[in-house]
Structure formats: structure tokens, C-alpha cells
Amino acid sequence: MSSGLITGIIAALATAGMALASPVDTSLRPKARPDGSTEADAVPAVADTQATVYAGLARSIRPLARPNDLDTAEGAPAATSNPAFDRWVRGFRGRALAQGISPRVFDAAFQNVRYTPDVIAKDRNQTEFKSNIWDYLDNAAAPPKVEEGQQAMRRHDSTLSRVEQRYGVEKEVVAAVWGLESRYGTRMGTYPMIDALATLAFDGRRGSFFEKQLVTALKIVQSGDVTQGDFKGSWAGAMGHTQFIPTSYMAYAVDFDGDGRRDVWSDDPGDALASTAAYLRRFGWISGQPWGVEVRVPRGLGNTGGQRMPSQWAQLGVVGMDGQPVRDYGSASLLMPAGRNGAAFLVFKNFSVIKRYNNSDAYALGVGHLSDRLKGGPPIQGAWPRGYEPLSFTEKMELQRQLKQRGYDLEKIDGLIGPNTRSAIAAYQRSAGMTADGNPSQEVLKRLKGG
């Protein structure tokens, strides 16, 4: 996904060709990932292009929301009576009807709608958290994400192959977006869309934006694409397998299976996957061009900036990890997201296209790297300036197990280091007289095990 302005928008990473060593602010886009997110999804998707919708630049697919920082699956949200909300609904009815919503559709959609305090609580309490780019990418392409993705691709191989053939977007890239947005359809959100959007529109903090989304949501119901009972998503308004917000759904969703509905919520993800591919194609995806390639950068190379063909970069000493010049797929920028002491990449136009889905270098790197892993490619080979000796995936699970045994509040032992695990690590570090940086280091694990 993994809805409203979610958990705090992640600080944008370095722009192509620029070095950036500062941490990624994992407070997800209003990110509240679909309500069911786990720490696996606690990989902040940096400022979603739709996040820019909040600034009036509607460019991307869902609002930035859906916290990738939620650690547990959430049940159905509790609603409550609110006379002021009821008065607002009566006033909104006229505005909705003036925009083409039929009285019958409006009255049916709002028949049981209630104010949902949980939505406002999430909007008001978007945990601020810091995550470095290497932690983000560790989670984005963690072994479970790769294994689950490969299984999902085998199950839906026919659909993904037809999507690739029609839109020219590689199936692994579409699957990678699916994986980061909703964990391959397992974290799409459980909030009734009309309740959540009406609550956010009434709240007023971003009322005009969410009222627009609410009117569009009613148009979706009116079109017959989804029934009221199935119309669910994240608390912040993101919907379906690849987490569209209503306005983006109306603009870009497609009826891939030809049944007369653009059903991005179905157990069959075909319409959602095709809609994602159509979106990427719409913004210039180049078939056969990689998103980027990991490269070696000579120590003496200055910050050249700009774009060059890979063969020109090779003349400056920038070559693939195999020591050979990268193929001339097209003009490329040099991206060093953690500065000169971290991994580096030549990124092509397709990297920028992914950023139209979510306007962040971190997100585009996450999608690109996960897509490479789904193809059977290797982990990122360059070293990151972590500042501590990292744990293997198995060791991360052991660290979580040790923390849980000591009474720290962790629901899942999944090896995915998100905000909840970091908070538990920091709490333990404070109790042990260590620097409370929240990093999953060998030192922490050793101390936990009594070493």
C-alpha cells in the first residue's frame, strides 16, 4: 500500500545525482498503510506523489497514506454518534448532489455511516520515526517479501504476463508495486471507505481534499464498480491491491478482464495490476529499460550531477558491479542515496516513472530492488555506512524473540525491523545503559542473549 495523509510523510531522499546520508523519515505518508500493515510494510514509502496532491499537485496514485509503519493487523474500526458530524452530512448531501451524485446513491451510501474517531486518532498521531535508506531497502526486499512475491507471481502468472504484453511494463515491476503497497493483496485495509473519508472531510484539517475524495468515492459506488459492502480500504482513503485513492482510481483504473467493472478490490488482482501497469505506461515507462543498475564509483570522482549515457559514465570510472560498463539503455543519473560511502546506482527514466506513483527516491529504489529480487537478482552488493555490525535476517528474528521474551510489546516475530521493533530496541538499550539508537545491531543481540 500499504491512506490519508498518513503517518508523517517520509522525508524525501536525495534527488538523482545527489548524495544523501540523512535518515529517511519513516513516518509514512499520511501513511497509514492499509490497516493491516505489519512491520514488513513498515518501510516508509517516502512522500507519495499523491502526497503532493495535498499541495495541490495531483500526480500520483494514492494519497500518501497508509502507514507502512503499522505493526499489526487492525480489526474493523469503531464508530460513534456525533451530532456535529450528522449535521455536516446533511449539509454535504446538497454539495454531493450538485456534483452529480443521485439522491438514491447518497442516501444508501450514508444510511449507516458513522463518525469514526479511530481515523482521526491515526491522522493526529502519526508516529515520527527515522529510518535510514538501508533499513528501508532491507525491509522492502526482505526474504519473506521476495518469497511471497514469487509465489504470488506463480499463482497469477497468466494475468501478469498478459498485463506485461498489453502495457509493456515488466511483470516483476508490477508485482513489486503490489508487494510494497499491500503485501500482495493481504494488507488492503478494512475501513469502510465512506465512513473514513466522511470522517476526514468533516474533521476539516484537510477537509477540501478529503471531500473531493469522498464525492469521487460516491461516484465509484454510483458507477457500479464496487458494492458498498466491498468498498473498503485504509483509514486514509487508499484502496485495493495497489492502493489507489478515489481520484486516481477514476483517472487511471482499467477494466482488464472485460466484466464491465474496474474491480481493484477483488480476490482476482487482474484489474488492479493492469491499472498499475497502465498508470506507469501513461507516464512514460520504457519497456526493456531497467529502473537502474548498481554501480561502482571511483573514490576521486567529484559530484558531477546531470545525465550521461552509461558509456560516458564509464569513461569517468562508473561501471557495473562486474567491472564492465553498463549498457547504454538511455541517459542515466548517478544516485548515491547514502552518500559516497554507500551503494550507488545509475538510474534511468523508468526510475522517474516509478516516482510518479510515489514521489520518493526511497520508494523507487524499493520497487526497483524488489523487482530485481523477484527476477532472481542478487541483494544490493555495496556496503552501507550503517555505523554498526548488522544482523542477518535470522538474527533479526532472534532479536525480536528475545525482546518479546523480556516483555517488550511486539506482536510479530518476522525479521522485519519497523517502528515498533525499533522502539522496543531503544527501550531495552535505555534499560541496559546503552545508547538508545534503536539499531538492530550485533551488540544489542549479544546483550539480550546475555553475552
N, C-alpha and C positions, 0 to 999 in steps of 0.2 A: 502498500500500500501501500504501507501499510498503511484530515477531516478538518475542521475549522481552522483557524489559524492554529495550528496545533502547538503543542508543547513549545516552545520557543523556536523560532526559525534558526536553523543552524547557520553559523557564520559562514559566509561564502569562502571557499578555498581559493587558492591562488588562481588567477586567470592564466590561460595558456601562455606559456613562455615566461611566466614569472615564478620565482621561488617563493614558497610559503612554508614557514615552520611552525606557525601558531596552531593551537589546537582547534579542532572543529567543534563548534558549539552544538552538542547533540540535543539541544532542546528541540526536538523535531518540528516540523512545520506546523502549523498550529498543529503541528504534527501530532497529531494524535493519531496514531496509526489505527488502523481499524481496530476497533475494540477488540481485539482478541489477540493483539500483538504479544509477542514474547520477547525475551531479550535477544532472541535471534534476530528480531526485527529492530532491536534497539540500536540499530545502526542508523544514525541520523541521516536522513536524506536532506541535504542542505536546502537552502531556500528554494522551494519549488517555484518553477516559473510561474505557477499559478499563484505563488505567493505574491508574485508581482501583480497579480490581479488585485491584491489588496491595495496596491499602489496605483491601480487604475490601468495596468498593462496586461490585459487578459491574453496570455500567450500559452499557458501550459495546461495540462490536463486536470489536475485536481487541486484543490486549494492546498495549500501546503499542509495539510494537516495530516493527521493520523500519526499518532506518535509511534514512532519507531522506538519509543522509549518505554512503551508499556511492557510490563514483565509478565502479566498474567492475563488469561482469557477472562473477559468480563461477561457477566450474565446480562439479562435484559435490564435496562435502566429503570429506576423507579420514577414514576411521575407523581405530580401532586396538584392539588387545586390551587389556583392563583387567580383571584378576581381581576386583577390588573391585566394579566395575560388574556383572560377571556374577553375583556373589553378591547384589547388590542386586536384579537382575532376578528371581532365584529367590524372593527374599522378596516382591517386588512382585506376583508371579504370584498368590499367595494373596489379597492385598488386591484385586486386579482381579477375580478370580473371585467374591469375596464381594460385589462390586458389579454382578454380572450379566454379566460377560464370560465367554463359553464357553471351555472349555479348548482347543477346536479353533481358535477365532479367535485366542486369545492365542498359542498355540504357532506358528501360521502367521505371525502378525504379527512375532513375535520370533525367528523362525528364523534370520535373517541380521542381526539388529540388532547394531550395534557402538557402542561409546563413540566420540563424535566430538569430539576436542579443539578443532577449529576453532570449534565452537559456544561452548565455554567461553571461548575466546580472545576472541571477539566480545563475549560478555557481560561479560568482565572489562575489556576495553579499549574502552569506548565513548567515543570521542573527544569531549572537551568543546569546543564551538565556539560562538562568539557570532555571531548573525545578527540584523540589525535587521529590523523588520517590512517595510520597503520592499524589502529583498533577498529576503525570503520571498515576497512577492507578485510581485516581478519574475520569480522562478523559477516560481511556481505558475501564472502565466498568460503565460509566455514564448511567443513566436511558434511554436516547434515544438509546444508543448503544445496551443495553440489549433488549429493546422493539423491535427495528428494527431487531435485530438478531433473536429473537424468531419468528417474523413474517416471516423473510426470511427462517428460518428453516421449518416453517409450509408449505410455498409455495414449497419448494424443498425437502420435507421430503423423498419422494421416492428415489430421487437421492442420498441424503446424507446417507440414510440407506443402499443403495447398495454399496456406497463408503466405508462405515464402514465395511460392511460384507466382501468386497473384500480385503481391505488393513489392517483391524484390528485397524484402528485409529478412536477413538470415534468421532462421527459426531459433537459434540459440540466443540471439539478442532479444527476441520477443519473449522467450522463456525467462531470460534474466530479469526483464522488467517485471514480469509476472511474479518471479521469486521475491524481488525486493518489495513489491507493492503489497502482496497478500499471502506470501509464503505458498505460492502455487494454489491459490484459492482456498486455503484453510484459515485465513485471517481477514475475511471481507468485512467484518463488522456486524453487530447485532442491533444497532439502534434504528428504530423506525425513522425513516428519513424525514417525514413531515413533522413529527414531534421535535426532532433535533434541530432542523432548520428553522421551524417556527420559534423555538425557544431562543435560538441565537439571534434571529431577526428582531424579536421582541426585546431582547436584552439591550440592544442599541449600541453596544460598543463598536460593532461593525455591522450595524443594522441594515444599511442600504445594500451592502454586498450580499448579506445573507437573505434579505428579502428578494433580491433578484434571483438568487439560487432557489428560493422557495417557490417563486412563481414558475420558474423553469421546471422544478420538480413536479408541480401540478400539471404542467403541460406534458411531461413524460407520462404521468398517470393517464391523462386525457387521451394521449395517443394510443394507449393500449399496449405499450411496450412492456409494462410490468403491472402486476396486480398490487393492490395496497398491502396485502399480507406479505408479499415478497420484497417490498420496497424498503430495504434496509441497507445500512452502511455504517461508516464510522461516525463518531459523535460530531465530527466537524464537517460532515457532508460528502465524504468521498465514497464512491460506490463500486461494487463489483470486483471482479478478478484483478483488474489493473487500475482500480481506484480513480475513476473519473469523477469530477464534480458535475452537477447538472448542466451548467452552461457548456462545458467542454463535451459532455456526452451529446448534447443537442447538435453541436457543431461537427463532431468527428466520428461518433459511433456509427457502425455499419451493421447491416443485416447480412451476415456472411452465409448463413445456412438457408436463406431464402424463405423463411417461415412467416415473413411479414412483421417480425418484431426484432428490435435491436436488444437482445437479452444478454446483458453483461453479468447477470446475477445467476444464471443457470448453472446446474452441475456440469453441463457441457460448456466449456470455456470458449468455444469457437468464435462467437460474436465478439467477446472481449479481446481475444488475442488478435483477431483480424482488425478490430478497431485500433488497437495499439500500433499494429503494423501500418495501417492506413494513416495514422497520425504521423508516424516517423517519415513515411513516404511523402506526405503532404509538405513536410518541412525540409525535404531535400536529401533523404537518405540515398547514398550511392551504393548500389549492390556490388559486392565484391571488394569494397574498400574496408579495411579494418577500422575500428574506432581509434586504435592506437597500437603502438608497439613499444615494449620496454627496451630501453637503450642504455648503453654505457656512454658517459660524458667525461671527456678528459679533464683532469683537475685544473688545468690552466685556462679552460675556456671561460671567457667572460660572459656576462649576461647579454647575449646578442639580441634576444627578442625577435619578433617578426616571424614570417613564414618562409620556408625554403623547401625545395624538393629534398627527399631523403638523400639523394646522391650529393646534393650540395651540403647537407648536414654532415655527410661522411667526410667531405673534404676538410671539415672543421674537427674531425675526430669523433663525431657522434655516430656510433654504429650499433647494430643489434647486439643482443647478449651473446651471440655466437661469434662476435668479432667481425661480422660481414656487414656491408652497407645494407640498409633497409631498402626494400623495393620501392620504386617510385610510384606509389599508389596515388599520389597527389601532393599538393602543398601541405606541409605539416609545421606545427609549432612545437617548441620544446617545453614540456611541463615538468617541473620539479616540485611536487606538492609539499614536500617536507624540507625543502632547501637542498643545498649542494651535497649534503651528507646522506641523502635518502635516495630512494628509487626515482628514476627519471623515465619519461615517455615522450615519444613523438606522437602527437595526436593530430588526427585528420578531421575533415569536415564532419564525418559521422559522429565524432565526439561532440561537436557543437549541436548536432541534431538531437542527440540524447538529452542535451541540456535544455532543449525546448520542452522536453517532458518535465524536467525538474532542473531549474537553473542553478546547478551547482557542480563544480568540478568533482567533488567527492561522490556525488550520485552517479555522474557519468563514468567515473573510474570504477565504481562498484558494479554498475551494469556491464561495463566492458569486460572487467576482470572475471565476473561471474560467467559471462557468456563464453569467455575463453576456457574457463574450467569445465563448463558443460560440454565443450568440444573435446575435452581430454587434455587441455593445455596445462602447463606447469604453474605452480604458485609464483607470485612475484619473487624474482631472484635477488633483486637489490636489497641491501641492508637498510633498515630504518634507524634513525637516531633515537631509539627508544629510551636510552638512559638507564635501562635495567635489563637483566637477563630474562628473556621472555619464557613463557611456558608453552609446551606443546598442547594440542587440543585435549588430549587425555589428561594432562596435568591440570588444565583449567577445570575440567570436570571434578578432579580430585580436590582442587582448591574450594570449589563450590560445596562439595560434600563435607569438607572439614568445617567450613563456615556454618553450614546448616546444623551440623552436629553440635556446634557451640551455641546454637540458639539464634543465630542471625536469620533475619526474615528473607529467606529465599525459597521460592516455590518450586523452581525447576533446576535440575542438575543437567544442564545441556551444553556446557562448554562455551556458551556464548556470553561474552562479557559486556553486559549493558549497564545502565544506570543503577539498577538495584544491586547487582553484584559489586559494582564499584563503591556504592555506599556502604555495603557490608564490609568490604575490604578496608575502607577508610576507617570505619568504626573499630574494626579489630586492630588496625595499626595504632590508633589512638590509645586503645586499651593496653597495647603492648609497648607503648613508648616509642613507636616508630613514626617516621614522617608520614602523615596521612594523605598520601597522594592518590590512593585508590588503584594503583597499578598492580596488575596480576603478575607479580614477579616471582622468581625462584626463591628469593629471600622470604617473601610472605609465606609461600607454601612450606618452606623448611621450618619456619617458626610455628606455623599451625600444626605441623606434624611432630613438633617437639624436638626438632633437630638443633 
